[in-house]
Amino acid sequence: MKRLLTYTILSLAVLLNLSVKAQDYLTVDELTTQKQEAVNNSQYRLAKVIQTEIESRSTDSIKKTDELIALEQKTRDAVAKQDWLLAHAYKRQRNSLLGIKEKITGLSAGYATNKREIAFQEMKNQDFATANSLIPTSANPEIIISEEATQTKVKNATENDIAKELKYRRSSLYTLMINDLTREYSGVIKDAFGNSTVPQKFNDHNIGPYLVNGVANSDDQTQVITTYLTNNNVAKDLVAKWFNRSNDGKFNMDLISSRGMYDATAMDKVVANASERGSALLADAGEELIGNTFVIVNDYKFTNKEEAVAKGKKASGFAKMAAGYIPGAGAAIQKGITAAEAAATVAGKGYWVRTTSYLYRLVWDEEAAAIFYNNYWTDVNNFDLSKVEAFNNANNFKLKLIGSQTAGADVQSSIFTNKSEEDLIRMATVKATDRAIAKLEKKYEEFRTKTPLISIEPLAAKIGTKEGLEKGDKYEVINQIETPEGKTIYKRVGIITVATVWDNSYSPEEEEELKKQGKLPEQQYSIFKGSGKYYPGMLIKQIN
């Protein structure tokens, strides 16, 4: 009880930023214990404050050189910008100067085996993690990252080649997966997911954790996922990322201005500006950006074809699947061999990964926006500790379940006969995910993304089979118009139809193999047909 009381008092003192430092009353050993308790309770901000106090006591007697002072300042700047990998790089250099040996963690011992796990564990192990931190999609903790090469703000994040020239407002996506260790090859699938990236047609809005502990072998994980999202305040963390919330609770409009292509200076002042134009800009940002924030949780299942074929009653159905997805199966069946033999011959050592993808949308309406701006907004110019605490304790942000879709992927191909089982499963996992997203877009109109036309001769866009494109699909061509108040509206200027579909369903590994063989298609886009006054940069959106 005494230990709990001490921890509670310390927590309140640190979080409320009282003038009396509670840490001063504890020994270094006691502080170390309190820090570990904070980490165990996922209170990483508190853990960071305690760690800073521990380090300050061990280095107070050391005369700081200019180099050491500069490194400490760079570390603080990197943390303020939520650039966790750069902050850790500076911290390692600082510790090296001070002769401080880093403890060996599960991460450095090889525990983290994919990019998202590495980034998330690195944040937690180095005490930089917060509940709403930006997690880089690719990271290597063993590499010292140069200051020049590091992204200091979200708005400088790498975009696809087309977006560099044709700017448009994308929906934002946070992806997670069900963690079911009872399933075959669960570890391989987890790492395949963790090493994949958010499709380029979305803004990457990943906030850190990516595993949801599901119910073993359940066909419906809806309740598990909804409970996880609610209990972990995921909706609030998504909002915090949108407004670039700093470690001390301040918000800014940097991310919104960059993703929405708003004037940064105007957006910095817009929250405090009660004018009609200011309200219009906030409403536009909410509708165009924040309200189009989605969460997808994928539940993967693995099937070994050889085992499926062994079950005679499924052989005929499996052979039909093979004919549709596996090169050579149709020809084998036409030669007169049995369905089971065809499946076993062609599909042997092949794999099928199925995913059920659950789609949620952040609820950002007039009520949610009003509550946020009135009750929680605080920035560098008007800092209000009570609003910081109010947001910390808020539970009014919500995610709404839109629906789910199931898709699968086969990776058996003559190109990859020498691939290992693990490699085949990794590729199938990525393909199944792409197909599930495409099916979600077709089924749910609110999730359909906009894509820019890249040319008008031919009429083309950089989407294809990966996005579920089929010959004959209809797309509306829309023009973005900005009102005098700064609000964006869309006007349909025509309808076009898919004429030629670009096969972009191959994975990066397949693409590399096709390049080596000289078989990569030169045409890297799909072609549409239709008349109208169009120009590159106009957006298209599926309507059927």
Protein Blocks (a to p, Z undefined) as FASTA:
>chain_A
ZZmmmmmmmmmmmmnopabdfklmpcfklmmmmmmmmmmnopaklmmmmmmmmmmmmmmm
pccdfklmmmmmmmmmmmmnopaklmmmmmmmmmmmnopacdddfklnomamcfklmmmm
mmmmnopacfkbccdfbdcfkbccdfklpcfbfklpccdfklmmmgcddddddddddddf
kbghklmmmmmmmmpccdfkbccfbebiabdcddehiabfklmmmmmmmmnommmmmmmm
mnopafkopacfklmmmmnopafklmmmmmmpmcfklmmmmmmmmmmmmmmcccdddddd
dddfklmmmmmklmmmmmmmmmmmmghjlmmmmnopafklmmmmmmgoiacddddddddd
ddddfklmmmmmmmmgccfklccfklmmmmmmgckbccddfbdcdddddfbdfklmmpcf
klmmmmmmmmmmmmmmmmmmmmmmmlpccdddfbfbdcdddddfknopaehiacdddddd
ddfkopacdddfbdcddfbdcdfkbcfklmmmmmmnopacfblcdcdededdddehiacd
dfZZ
